[in-house]
């Protein structure tokens, strides 16, 4: 049975009210001035539905992580639904910016939101095969290319394993993220950073591997700047605004390669 808060979050006309209620609870662990914005997505597990809330802040250094569990439990008790809070810096860290400034390559640069392509619940072996197929068979990553990968800690670890023979070079940047829209935000920020540094101009082709509608504005912007781009997604998983783009490339859902026609 859906709770009132759950219903409010699903309805675009009342979602802002629910977000306001959630933010008031979050003020117990960080100051209001530290919060840039927050987003929610409604998830489900074997234990039932829950609300994943991603809070973008000026700095995670001003978040009292010791009390996150207490706030999650309080929200659960008050609204009869589980919560998972994830905090994410709204801006690239100095370290992330430094790593991006060292990116090398002159052929293709790929921006990969890895979590969008890996099936939840798949075995580790299948996940590794999927990552290998996506990076090498589909994106054709090689020594003259560059790669920016955003994902959670576990998938970043698997990607490092797959790319261990390339990691010593400056053509791979791993950015660890968590929560809804965090990887999307980091990839868009990375594109903007590399453009500002004039590094993006070194590449002949830009690949964007993500199915989220979040990327429509940046793909339109890149097209307006006359960059050659490709957008990779999957059937029934990619936002309709990307499906209709002339640069869209459909991937096989299972093997993460171009489907056999």
N, C-alpha and C positions, 0 to 999 in steps of 0.2 A: 504493500500500500504506500503510495507516494505521500510524503509529508508536505506541509504547506510551503516550506522553504524550497523543497525540491521542485514543486510546481512553479513557484515564482522564478526560479533559475531557468526553467525550460521556456518560459514565456518572455519574448523580447520586450513586451510592454511593462513587465514588472521586475525584470532582471536587475535593474539599477537599484531597486529597493532591497533586494536580497544581498547585493554586493555591499551596500551601505551597512547592513546589519553585520555582515562578516567582517568588514573593515573595523568596525567598532570593537570587535573582540580581539582583533590582531593588534590593536593599540596597546594591549597589555605587554607585548614583547618588542614593539618598536614604536618610535615616535611618528606621529602623523606626517611631519615634515620629511621623513625618510621615505615615505611611500610615494612612488611615482604613479603606479596604476596596479590593478590586479585583475586577473581573469580566472574563470572557472570552467571546468569541463566535468560533465557528469559521467562517472565511470561505474563499472560493475565488476564484481569478483564473485568467487564462490560463496563469499560471506555476505553478499548483497550489494546494493548500490552505495556509492560514496561520492563526495564532492572533492575533486582535486582543485586546490586553489593555488595559483602561482602569483606571488607578490613580487613585483618589480620595484626595487628600492635603489636609493642613491648609493648605499653601501651596505653590504651584508654585515660589515663590521659593527653596525649599530643595531643588530638584531640579537636579542637574548634567546639563543637557541636552547638554553636549558629549560625554557618554559613552553616550548612548542607543543610537546605532548599534552601538557595541562590545558592549553588553549583548545587543542583538537578534541580532547575529552569533554571540555565545557561546551563546545559547539555541538558535539554529538548528543550530549545530555539535553541541551536546550532545544534542539531541532530534530531529534530522533533520526539522525542520519550521520554516517561516519564522515570525517574530514581528513584530508591529507594536505598539509601546508608545505609549499615549496617556495623558498626565497631565491631570487635571482637579481644580480646587479643589473640595473637598467642600461649601463654603459659597458663597453669593453674594458677589461682591466688593463692596467699598464703592461702587464706581462703578455696578454693577448695581443695588444697593439704592437708590442715590440716584435713578437713572433711573426705577425703579419707583415711588418715592414721588411722582414728578411726573406720574404717569398721570392723564389727564383723560378724561371721557366720562360718559354717563348712560343709554346705551341697551344695547348689547351689548359684552361683552369676550370676545375669543377668544384661546385659548392654543394655539399651533400648533407642532407638531413637524414641521418642513417635510421633513426627510429621510425620514420615513415615507411620504410621498406622491409623491415624485419618483422615477421609474423610473431605475435605474442604467443608464447607457449611452445614455440619451436625448439627442437633440441639444439644444443651448442654446435653440434656438427653441421646441422642444416643452416644455422645462422652464419657460420664461417663460410660455407659454400655460397650462401646468398651474398655475403659481403664480397667474396672473391669474384663472383660472376658480375656483380654490379660495377665494381671498380675496374676489373681487368677486361672482361668480355664486352661490357656495354660502354663504359666510359673510356676504355682503351688507354688506361693510365700507363705512362711510360716516363723515362728519365727527363724528358724535355717538357713534361706537363707539371701542373701544380694542383694540389688538392686541399680543400678546407673541409674538415669533417666535424660536424656537431652531433653529439649524442650523449646519452647518460654514461655514467662511469663504467658499467659492465660492457656496453657495446664499444666504447672507446678502447677498452682493453682488448677486445676481440679484433678490432680494426688495426690496432698496433701490432698484434700477432700476425695478421695477414700482410701488413706492410713493413714487417721488420727489416727487410732487405733494402728499404728505401728511406727509413726514418732518419738516418744520419745526414741526409741532404736537406737543404732548405726549401724543398718543394712540397712539404706536407705540414699542415697546421692542424692539430687536434684541439678542439674547444669542448670542454666538458660542460654539459648543461643539464637541466632538469625541469620538468613541468611544462604545461601547455604554453606554446608560442615562444618558449625561451630559445630553442634552436633556430626557429624562424627568424627571431629578432637578431641573434648573433650572426647568422649568415647574411642578412641584409646589412647589418653594421659592417661586416667584413668586406662586402662588396663596395660599400661606400668608402671605407678606409683605404682599400687598395686603389680605388678610383682617385681619391684625393692625393695619394702618394704617386700617382701616375704609373703604378705598377700594372694596373689592369690593361693599359694600352700595349703592354708587351706581348699580349696573347692574341692568337688568331681566332679563338673560339672560347665562349663561356658556356659551360654546362651548369644547369641548375637542376639538381635531383631532389625534388620534393613535390608533393601533390597538394600542398596547402594553398588556398586562395590568398593567403597572406602575401604571396610573392607576386601577385598580379601587378601591383604598382611598380615594383622594382624591375620586372621584366619589360613593362611598357617603357619605363625610363631608359633602360639599357638599349631597347630598340630605337628610341628617339635619339640616342647618342651614336647610332649606327654601329653598335657592337653586334657581331654575329653570335647568336645564342641558340641553345637547345634546352628544352624543358622536358625532363623525364618524369613520367608518372605511371599509374596503373589503373586498369579498368575498375570502376566502382569504388576507387579510393582517391581519385584526383578531383579537385574542385573544378566545377564546370567552367569557371572563368579561364582556367589554364587549358582545358581540353580543346577549346575552340581557337587557341593560339596557333598560328601557322608554324611556330617553332616546336610544337609539342610532339614528343616521341613516346609512343605507348610501349610499356614493358610487360612481359609475361609476369603475372602475379606470383607465381610459385618460384620460378628460377631467376627472376630479376635480369632477364636478358631480352633481347628483341624477339617478339613472338614469331614463330614460323608461319609464313603465309602459304 
